Amino acid sequence: MKKLLFVAFATSLVFSATVIHAQQGGIVVSSGRSVDDFVNDVSRDLDRQLKRIAITSSRQHGNGVAQVLFECGPDGKPINVRMYKKSGFWTSLEARSVVSKIRSLHPLPQGITHDQLYLANIIIADSPREFQKLSEKLEQLEKQRIASATGDRKIFAFNLSKSPST
């Protein structure tokens, strides 16, 4: 069965995760969810979703890279899930399905707002050689995306990688 590989590495955003709450006229400072915890939680969530697809899918639809763009809804679930870059019908369909099932976006870390754009880079490969080839392709796609970025809206990219079994 084809191995599904998810690329998830967060851009090097460093925030001190401190949340200030007003409580009975005073100010209480408490630790919130850190960006590192956020990245780890979302990465684990995406990894679980990919494993479910790998277990339930007996189809082999080819190798590819999919880049899925999304936002965080008020309930912490992904909204406006859409393809940034497609790589075949089944790869894109499976990638969108995985992203749509994320349930770990809330609470957002300090400094990240609900209108933040997220990008999940997903590689589907059936061999270490194919994984390497697609990783190089993804690296080029990301360089192009970053070089052509316009406007002031930044994209928070997730990249988690696992090598396929040989």
ChimeraX attribute file (.defattr): number of C-alpha atoms within 10 A of each C-alpha:
attribute: neighborCount
match mode: 1-to-1
recipient: residues
	/A:1	10
	/A:2	19
	/A:3	22
	/A:4	26
	/A:5	23
	/A:6	28
	/A:7	25
	/A:8	23
	/A:9	17
	/A:10	20
	/A:11	12
	/A:12	10
	/A:13	9
	/A:14	10
	/A:15	13
	/A:16	13
	/A:17	17
	/A:18	15
	/A:19	13
	/A:20	13
	/A:21	11
	/A:22	9
	/A:23	8
	/A:24	7
	/A:25	6
	/A:26	8
	/A:27	10
	/A:28	11
	/A:29	11
	/A:30	11
	/A:31	11
	/A:32	16
	/A:33	17
	/A:34	19
	/A:35	21
	/A:36	15
	/A:37	12
	/A:38	18
	/A:39	22
	/A:40	18
	/A:41	17
	/A:42	19
	/A:43	24
	/A:44	16
	/A:45	18
	/A:46	27
	/A:47	22
	/A:48	15
	/A:49	21
	/A:50	23
	/A:51	16
	/A:52	13
	/A:53	17
	/A:54	16
	/A:55	13
	/A:56	9
	/A:57	13
	/A:58	10
	/A:59	10
	/A:60	11
	/A:61	12
	/A:62	14
	/A:63	21
	/A:64	24
	/A:65	26
	/A:66	28
	/A:67	25
	/A:68	25
	/A:69	23
	/A:70	24
	/A:71	22
	/A:72	22
	/A:73	14
	/A:74	10
	/A:75	11
	/A:76	16
	/A:77	17
	/A:78	20
	/A:79	15
	/A:80	12
	/A:81	17
	/A:82	18
	/A:83	18
	/A:84	15
	/A:85	14
	/A:86	17
	/A:87	18
	/A:88	14
	/A:89	12
	/A:90	16
	/A:91	22
	/A:92	23
	/A:93	14
	/A:94	19
	/A:95	29
	/A:96	21
	/A:97	16
	/A:98	23
	/A:99	25
	/A:100	19
	/A:101	14
	/A:102	21
	/A:103	16
	/A:104	19
	/A:105	20
	/A:106	17
	/A:107	13
	/A:108	18
	/A:109	21
	/A:110	17
	/A:111	14
	/A:112	13
	/A:113	11
	/A:114	13
	/A:115	11
	/A:116	14
	/A:117	17
	/A:118	19
	/A:119	23
	/A:120	28
	/A:121	26
	/A:122	32
	/A:123	29
	/A:124	27
	/A:125	24
	/A:126	21
	/A:127	16
	/A:128	14
	/A:129	13
	/A:130	16
	/A:131	22
	/A:132	13
	/A:133	13
	/A:134	19
	/A:135	19
	/A:136	12
	/A:137	15
	/A:138	20
	/A:139	11
	/A:140	12
	/A:141	16
	/A:142	15
	/A:143	11
	/A:144	11
	/A:145	12
	/A:146	12
	/A:147	9
	/A:148	8
	/A:149	11
	/A:150	9
	/A:151	5
	/A:152	6
	/A:153	10
	/A:154	12
	/A:155	16
	/A:156	19
	/A:157	21
	/A:158	23
	/A:159	17
	/A:160	20
	/A:161	18
	/A:162	15
	/A:163	16
	/A:164	17
	/A:165	9
	/A:166	7
